[in-house]
Amino acid sequence: MLVAVYYNNQDIRLEERPVPKIKTGELLVKVLASGICGTDLMQWYRAKSAPRVLGHEIAGEIVESKSKKFKIGSRVFVSHHVPCNTCKYCRSGNHTACEQLHKGNYEPGGYSEFIRVPRENVELGTYVLPKNISYPEAAMIEPLACAIRSQRMIGMDKGQLVLVLGSGVSGLLNICLAKLKGAKVVATDIDGYRLKKAKEFGADRVVDARVKLKIKADRIIVCTGAQEAAKSAFDYIDRKGVILFFAIPERNIEVPIVDFWRNEITAASSYGAAPLDLAEAIKLIKDRKVDVKSMITHTLALKDIQEAFKIAASPKDALKVVLVP
């Protein structure tokens, strides 16, 4: 089978490998859509574990099953990370802090023609797709679920003023979810195309990120790795407000500790998604509450992954890039 091995953003090598063998309780899935995540573009983060096969936003068809739960031919979304549901984090509802969730994965990665789904991922992270969700749309389940979890963590509510810093795909997903909850949303970016898309997806106001804002937001969601955006969040947060780092900068930032203390600001982070969030994401896409299809601007073949990475790294007329057969 064909796999794409990541060394760095400019060096992704196509290789032929044997199709994985599956054991009792496992599945072999033919990958029919695999999304390129913003975290895959974070070379400073990904290169540490290179060489490896990346890709964790996949959907496909079961071509071999040694599980009683799933049949050959079923259309599925498969989560790469699943919790154990027994540790102290899982028992308290903090599934994304679970050690198993951070260690587990499918083999070899989503940027390949087939994946072996381990038993734990079969039991807790494999979902049969509704008929009206296409494979490319299903590749958006995981990123939408991550946004769902992030907003669950910070208590998004009707009437709040929400500032979304960065209007790439993660920003657009957070805009859609905040609007569903009845919030007023201001979105920023430095790219005109993305600001236009933020408006199309429901932002009440869009502003060039280089322009100083005169607002105090109840909730701020940082959806860009830009250093200045992370720093500016502390300028725009209201008293008792919450800053959520959905994306993170490469370097540490300085916290204005006196304001942080005096104004009782909360800074939070969000990593990944739990089964509850994935199930909700599937329902929102199925019910057409979030239009993920319109966020997919490019589909390319796995063999063209180097070009796909180049497109995904550029904001020019590009939002979500999905690899398909």
Residue, then its C-alpha position, 0 to 999 in steps of 0.5 A: m500500500l502507499v503511505a506518506v512518511y513525514y520528515n518535515n513540511q517540505d519533505i514528505r516521502l511516498e513509500e510502499r509498505p505491506v497492508p497491516k495484518i489485523k488481530t482478533g477484535e480489530l478492523l482493516v479500513k480503506v482510507l477514503a478521506s483524510g484531512i490535513c490538520g493545522t497541527d500537522l503543519m506545525q513543523w516545530y511540533r511534528a518534526k520531533s517525532a519524525p519520520r512518521v506517518l501522520g494523519h488523524e482525521i479519517a473516514g473509510e470503508i471496512v475491508e476486513s473485520k475481526s470484530k463482532k461489532f462491525k461488518i465488511g463494507s460499513r462506512v465508518f469514521v475512526s478516531h485515532h485517540v480513545p480514552c480508557n474510561t476507567c482512570k481518574y481523569c475519565r471518571s471525572g469527565n476529563h477524558t482528553a487527559c487520559e494517558q491511553l488517549h495520548k498514547g493510542n493510535y491506529e496503524p500506521g496513520g491516516y496518510s496511507e491507503f489502509i489503517r489497522v484499527p486496534r481493539e480499543n479504537v474499535e470499541l470506543g472510537t469507531y462510528v458508522l456514518p449516516k448515509n447523508i455524510s460523505y467521506p470528505e465531510a466525515a474527515m471533519i468530524e474530529p476537528l468539529a468535535c475538538a471545537i465542541r469540547s473546547q466550548r464545553m470546557i469554557g461555558m459558552d452561553k447565549g448573549q456572551l461576546v466571543l472573540v475568535l482570533g484566527s479565521g482558519v478552519s478551527g476558527l470557523l468551526n468555533i464561530c459556527l458553534a458559538k452562534l448556535k449557542g446564541a453568542k455574539v461573535v467578533a472574528t479576526d485574521i490578517d487575510g481578507y479571504r478568511l475574514k470574508k469566510a468568517k462573515e459567511f459562516g456567521a461572525d457578527r463582525v470581522v476585523d483585520a487582526r492588525v487593527k487594535l480592537k476596542i472591546k472586552a470579550d467574555r470569551i476569547i478563543v485563540c485559533t492561530g499559532a501567531q505569537e501576537a494573537a496569543k499576547s493580544a488575548f490578554d488585552y481584549i479579555d473582560r473581567k472574569g473572562v476566559i481565554l481558551f488556547f485552541a491553538i498555541p504559539e511556538r514560544n512561551i508568552e508573557v502573562p500580565i500577571v497583575d491584570f490576570w490576578r486583579n480581573e480574575i481572568t481564566a486561561a484554559s487550553s483544550y486538546g483533542a476530543a472525547p467520544l461524547d464530543l465525536a457523537e455530537a459532531i456527527k449529529l451536527i453534521k448529519d442534521r446540517k447544523v454546521d456546514v463542514k462541506s463548504m469549508i473543504t476547499h481542496t481535495l487531492a490524491l494521497k500521491d499529491i500530499q506534498e502539494a496538499f501541504k503547500i496549499a494547506a499552509s497558505p491562507k490564499d483561497a484555502l481552508k480545509v484540504v482533504l486527501v482522497p483516493 
